[in-house]
Amino acid sequence: MDHSDLGHNRSRSPAHAEVVSGESDESLATRAATDPSAFAELYRRYVVRIHRYCDRRLPDPDLVEDATSQVFLKALESLRRKRIDNVAS
C-alpha cells in the first residue's frame, strides 16, 4: 500500500479552507462533509492505523485493502448524513 502521495492533492480553491496541521479531528470532521481537504487530512492521519488493524485481522491482502477503503467510505457517508440531518433540524 503506497501512501506517499497522500495529502499532496489538496484542493486550492477558495471554497475549501486550508487544513491546519494542528486542527483537531473534531474540527476536521465537522468540515469533512463538504471540504475534501479536511477529509483528506483525516484520511492521512488514520489510514496507516486502520490498515494495520485490518491487516492483523484479515488473512488476505486484498481483503485488507477493501476493508480499509470501506472504513473511509462509511466514515464519509456518515459525515454527510450527519450534515444533512443537522440542516434538516
Secondary structure as UniProt FT lines:
FT   TURN            4..7
FT   TURN            14..15
FT   TURN            21..22
FT   HELIX           25..32
FT   TURN            33..34
FT   HELIX           36..57
FT   HELIX           61..88
//
